[in-house]
């Protein structure tokens, strides 16, 4: 399983970006995917996650950290092997490296196990 995050960049406060996590895996749809971010000097934060269709699940579950709720939206396109994170109304405190990983998407946030996979991150900088 390989993951690659992209779509970061420099944006002004109030602006938007769409991050993509390309997932190379057989039956990619069964994997729950999480987005994390880490700013310099700060701990990694689980930002959002979306469940997979394991076990025949039809309805997808999503999670958002309180800090991004109402501003960020996660979605997935299994046919395109991609999970997206739409970032709206960006603030300076959203500046960080954003990474994606296979996870367990729980109601309290994304959980990464030792057997999970990480992709390289993409830098998001919010500044005027």
C-alpha positions in Angstrom: 0.0 0.0 0.0 1.4 3.4 -1.0 -0.1 6.8 -0.2 0.9 10.2 -1.6 -0.5 13.5 -0.4 -0.5 16.6 -2.7 -2.3 19.9 -3.2 -0.6 22.0 -0.5 0.6 25.5 -1.1 0.6 29.1 0.1 -2.8 30.7 0.6 -4.0 33.9 2.2 -6.2 33.7 5.3 -9.8 32.9 4.3 -8.6 31.1 1.2 -9.2 27.5 0.2 -7.1 24.5 -0.9 -8.0 20.9 -1.8 -5.6 18.2 -0.7 -5.5 14.8 -2.4 -4.3 11.5 -1.0 -3.6 9.1 -3.8 -3.8 5.5 -2.5 -2.2 2.7 -4.4 -3.7 -0.5 -3.1 -5.8 -3.5 -4.2 -9.4 -2.8 -3.2 -8.5 0.7 -2.0 -12.1 1.3 -1.0 -11.8 -1.0 2.1 -9.3 1.2 3.7 -10.3 4.0 6.1 -8.1 7.0 5.5 -7.1 9.7 7.9 -5.5 13.2 7.5 -3.0 14.4 10.0 -1.1 17.7 10.4 2.0 18.7 12.3 3.2 22.3 12.7 6.7 23.1 13.9 7.1 22.5 17.6 3.7 21.0 17.9 2.4 17.4 18.3 0.8 15.7 15.3 -2.9 16.2 15.2 -5.6 14.0 13.7 -7.6 16.3 11.6 -10.1 14.1 9.8 -10.9 10.6 8.7 -13.3 8.7 6.5 -14.3 5.1 6.9 -13.9 2.4 4.2 -16.4 0.0 2.8 -15.0 -3.0 4.7 -17.7 -5.6 5.6 -20.0 -4.3 2.9 -20.5 -0.9 4.7 -22.5 1.5 2.5 -22.7 4.6 4.7 -19.4 6.2 5.3 -18.5 7.6 8.7 -16.4 10.8 9.0 -14.6 12.5 11.8 -13.4 16.1 12.2 -11.3 17.7 14.9 -13.0 20.6 16.6 -10.4 22.9 15.3 -11.5 22.3 11.7 -15.2 21.3 12.0 -17.3 23.4 9.6 -14.3 24.4 7.5 -12.8 21.2 6.3 -14.6 18.4 4.3 -13.3 14.9 3.7 -14.5 12.8 0.8 -13.3 9.8 -1.3 -13.5 8.6 -4.8 -12.7 5.0 -4.8 -12.7 4.8 -8.6 -10.0 7.4 -8.7 -8.2 5.8 -5.7 -8.2 9.2 -4.0 -9.3 10.7 -0.7 -9.7 14.5 -0.7 -9.6 17.1 2.1 -11.2 20.4 1.2 -9.9 23.2 3.3 -12.0 26.3 3.4 -11.7 29.6 5.4 -8.1 28.8 6.2 -6.5 30.4 9.2 -2.9 31.0 10.0 -3.1 28.3 12.7 -3.8 25.8 9.9 -0.3 26.1 8.7 1.3 22.7 8.9 2.5 19.7 7.0 -0.5 17.6 6.1 -0.2 13.8 5.7 -2.5 10.9 5.0 -2.5 7.4 6.3 -4.5 4.3 6.5 -6.3 4.3 9.9 -9.1 3.1 12.0 -11.6 5.9 11.8 -13.2 6.1 15.2 -15.7 8.6 16.6 -13.0 10.1 18.7 -10.6 10.4 15.8 -8.2 8.5 13.4 -6.2 5.8 15.1 -3.0 4.6 13.4 -1.8 1.0 14.2 1.8 -0.3 13.7 0.7 -2.0 10.5 -0.8 1.1 8.9 0.7 3.0 6.0 1.8 6.6 5.7 2.3 8.9 2.8 4.6 11.8 2.5 3.2 15.1 3.5 2.3 18.3 1.7 3.0 21.7 3.1 0.1 24.1 3.7 1.1 27.7 4.6 -1.6 30.3 5.4 -0.2 33.8 5.4 -0.9 37.2 4.1 
